[in-house]
Amino acid sequence: MPFDPVSPHYQRIREQIAQDLANGIPQADQKFPSERDMIERFGCTRVTLRQALQQLEAEGRVYRENRRGWFVSPQRIRYDPTRISGFMDYVSAQGRTPRTECLQAELRPAGSWLARRMGLESAQEPVFFLQRRRWIDRRPVLLEFNALLASWCPGLLDVDLDTSLTRVLRERFARVQSRCELQMHIGTVNEQQAELLQLSPGSTSVYLERLNFGETDQPVEFDQEFWRPDALSVVMETRYPGKD
C-alpha cells in the first residue's frame, strides 16, 4: 500500500489492516497480535490504534472480546426475522455451529407493561419469562428475552430450554405460531447485556421486538432480541403482485 501523508494516521493503519484481511491474515475468527505488538508495528499510540480498529469494528470486519483481544469477524449469518424458523435450524443450515444457553427461566405475573403490550386482560396473567444467550461457533451473538403465556404451554419449565424453543413448542406442546408483528431498529446495550455479549456498555445492537400470535390469532409470546450488529445480515424475501 503506497504511503499517504495526507490521511490521518489511524486511517492509514485501518487501510493496512484491511489489506491484511483481504489477504487472509489473520483468517476468520482468528486472533490479531496483541495491541502492544501492533503499536510497535505501526509506530502509533494505543489511542490511534484503537481508532483504526474501532472503525473496522463498526464496519463489521473485526470484533473485540473483553480481556482477550481483537479477532477477525466471521461471515455474517443470513437472518429472515419474518420466517418461523428456529435459531438452531437456520444457523446449522448455513454450516455454522449454534448453541443456546438458558440464563433464567421462571413463572411470574405478566405485570402491567407486558399486559398492555400483549393485550392481556390482567396484569396478573401467569407468564413464563426466559432469558437466553445464543452462540454461533465460539462467540455469543444474541441475547433474547421471551415471555410466553403459561396457559398456552403449561409445563414449559420442565423441559430442556438450552435448545430450539420453536422445536420444543412444536414437538412437546403441539404449538405453532400463526403470525407475528415485528419491529426492528438500531439500539444499544446496557452494562449487563454488554457483558453477556462481550461488548462495551453503550455499544450498538440490532434490536428486534416481536409479538407472536397462536393458532386462534391470540397473542401468546413477546420476544426481545439484542444482536451483535456484526453477526447478522437481515435478508427478507418479497414477492411482487402478479408474480408467482
C-alpha positions in Angstrom: 0.0 0.0 0.0 1.6 3.4 -1.0 2.2 5.8 1.8 -0.4 8.5 2.1 0.9 11.5 4.1 -2.5 13.3 3.9 -4.8 10.9 5.6 -4.9 10.7 9.4 -2.6 8.1 10.9 -5.4 6.0 12.2 -6.9 5.9 8.7 -3.7 4.7 7.2 -3.5 2.0 9.9 -7.0 1.0 9.1 -6.2 0.7 5.4 -3.2 -1.5 6.1 -5.2 -3.8 8.4 -8.0 -4.0 5.8 -5.4 -5.0 3.2 -4.1 -7.7 5.6 -7.7 -9.0 6.0 -8.1 -9.1 2.2 -5.0 -11.3 2.0 -6.4 -13.6 4.7 -4.1 -12.5 7.5 -5.4 -13.4 10.1 -8.3 -15.6 8.9 -11.9 -15.5 10.1 -12.3 -15.9 13.9 -8.5 -15.9 14.5 -6.9 -13.5 16.9 -4.9 -10.4 16.0 -1.4 -9.8 17.5 -1.6 -8.0 20.9 -2.2 -4.3 20.9 1.4 -3.8 22.1 2.7 -5.7 19.1 0.5 -3.7 16.7 1.6 -0.4 18.3 5.2 -1.3 17.6 4.4 -2.3 14.1 2.6 0.9 13.2 4.6 3.3 15.3 1.5 4.8 16.9 -0.2 5.3 20.3 -2.8 3.0 21.7 -5.4 5.7 21.1 -4.6 5.9 17.4 -4.6 2.1 17.0 -7.9 1.8 18.7 -9.4 4.4 16.4 -8.4 2.3 13.4 -9.7 -0.9 15.0 -12.9 0.6 16.1 -13.6 1.9 12.6 -13.1 -1.7 11.3 -15.3 -2.9 14.1 -18.1 -0.5 13.0 -17.7 -2.0 9.5 -18.2 -5.5 11.0 -14.8 -6.7 9.9 -13.2 -7.2 13.4 -14.5 -7.6 16.9 -13.1 -7.3 20.4 -13.6 -9.7 23.3 -13.2 -8.3 26.8 -9.8 -9.2 28.2 -8.9 -11.4 25.2 -8.1 -9.0 22.4 -9.2 -8.4 18.8 -10.4 -11.1 16.4 -11.4 -11.2 12.7 -15.2 -11.3 12.3 -16.6 -14.4 10.7 -19.1 -14.3 7.9 -22.4 -12.9 8.9 -25.4 -15.1 9.4 -28.3 -14.5 6.9 -31.4 -14.0 9.0 -35.0 -13.6 7.9 -36.9 -12.4 11.0 -40.3 -12.9 9.3 -39.8 -16.7 9.0 -40.9 -19.1 11.7 -37.6 -20.9 11.8 -35.6 -21.6 15.0 -32.2 -20.1 15.6 -30.6 -23.6 15.9 -32.0 -24.6 12.5 -31.1 -21.6 10.3 -27.6 -21.3 11.8 -26.9 -25.0 11.2 -28.3 -24.8 7.7 -25.6 -22.2 6.9 -22.8 -24.5 8.1 -22.2 -22.9 11.4 -22.4 -24.3 15.0 -25.3 -22.9 17.1 -25.6 -23.1 20.8 -28.3 -21.9 23.2 -27.7 -21.1 26.9 -30.7 -20.6 29.1 -29.7 -18.0 31.7 -33.1 -17.6 33.5 -36.5 -19.3 33.4 -39.3 -18.5 35.8 -43.1 -18.2 36.2 -44.4 -14.9 37.4 -47.3 -12.4 36.7 -47.0 -10.6 33.4 -47.1 -7.1 35.0 -48.8 -4.0 33.7 -46.4 -3.1 30.9 -46.3 -6.6 29.3 -50.1 -7.0 29.8 -50.7 -3.8 27.8 -48.1 -4.8 25.1 -49.7 -8.3 24.7 -53.3 -7.2 25.1 -53.9 -9.3 28.2 -56.9 -8.9 30.3 -55.0 -8.9 33.6 -51.5 -7.9 34.8 -51.7 -11.0 37.0 -51.8 -13.4 34.0 -49.1 -16.1 34.6 -46.3 -15.9 32.1 -43.1 -17.8 31.6 -40.1 -15.4 31.5 -37.0 -16.7 29.7 -33.6 -15.1 29.3 -31.3 -16.9 26.8 -27.9 -16.3 25.2 -27.3 -17.7 21.7 -23.9 -18.5 20.3 -22.6 -19.1 16.8 -19.4 -21.1 16.8 -17.4 -19.8 19.7 -19.0 -16.3 20.0 -22.1 -15.0 21.8 -24.2 -13.1 19.2 -27.7 -12.8 20.6 -29.4 -12.0 23.9 -33.0 -13.0 23.8 -35.9 -12.4 26.3 -39.1 -14.4 25.8 -42.4 -14.1 27.7 -44.9 -16.9 26.9 -48.4 -17.3 28.3 -48.3 -20.1 30.8 -51.8 -21.4 29.7 -50.5 -21.8 26.1 -47.6 -24.1 27.0 -48.0 -25.4 30.6 -45.0 -27.3 31.9 -42.5 -25.3 29.8 -40.1 -25.1 32.8 -39.9 -28.9 32.9 -38.2 -29.3 29.6 -34.7 -28.5 28.3 -34.5 -24.8 27.3 -30.9 -25.0 26.0 -32.2 -25.8 22.6 -34.7 -24.5 20.0 -37.8 -23.1 21.6 -39.6 -23.3 18.3 -39.0 -27.0 18.2 -39.9 -27.5 21.9 -43.3 -25.7 21.3 -44.0 -27.8 18.2 -42.9 -31.2 19.4 -43.7 -31.1 23.1 -46.8 -28.9 23.2 -48.1 -29.1 19.6 -48.0 -25.4 19.4 -47.3 -23.4 16.2 -47.4 -19.6 15.9 -49.6 -18.3 13.1 -48.2 -14.8 12.6 -46.2 -12.0 14.2 -45.9 -8.3 14.5 -42.3 -7.2 14.1 -40.4 -4.1 15.0 -36.7 -3.6 14.3 -34.3 -0.8 14.8 -30.7 0.1 15.9 -30.3 0.2 19.6 -27.7 0.0 22.3 -26.8 -2.5 25.1 -26.7 -1.7 28.8 -23.9 -2.9 31.1 -25.4 -6.3 31.8 -26.3 -7.0 28.2 -22.8 -5.8 27.0 -21.1 -8.2 29.4 -23.1 -11.2 28.2 -22.4 -10.3 24.5 -18.7 -9.4 25.2 -19.3 -5.8 24.1 -18.6 -2.4 25.7 -21.6 -0.8 27.5 -23.4 1.5 25.1 -22.3 -0.4 22.1 -24.7 -0.6 19.1 -27.0 -3.6 18.7 -29.7 -4.7 16.2 -32.9 -4.7 18.3 -35.9 -6.8 17.3 -39.2 -6.9 19.1 -41.8 -9.5 18.1 -45.3 -10.2 19.2 -46.3 -13.7 18.2 -49.8 -15.0 17.8 -51.2 -18.5 18.3 -53.5 -20.8 16.4 -56.6 -18.8 17.0 -54.8 -15.4 16.4 -54.4 -14.8 20.1 -51.2 -13.1 21.4 -49.1 -15.9 23.1 -45.4 -14.7 23.1 -43.5 -11.5 23.4 -39.9 -11.6 22.3 -37.0 -9.1 22.5 -33.7 -9.8 20.7 -30.4 -7.9 21.1 -28.0 -8.9 18.3 -24.3 -8.1 17.9 -24.5 -5.9 14.8 -21.6 -7.6 13.1 -23.1 -11.1 13.5 -26.1 -10.9 11.1 -27.3 -9.8 7.7 -31.1 -9.2 7.6 -32.5 -10.8 4.4 -36.2 -10.9 3.6 -37.9 -12.3 0.5 -40.6 -10.1 -1.0 -43.0 -11.3 -3.8 -44.4 -8.6 -6.0 -48.1 -8.6 -7.1 -48.8 -10.8 -10.1 -45.6 -12.8 -9.7 -45.6 -16.5 -8.8 
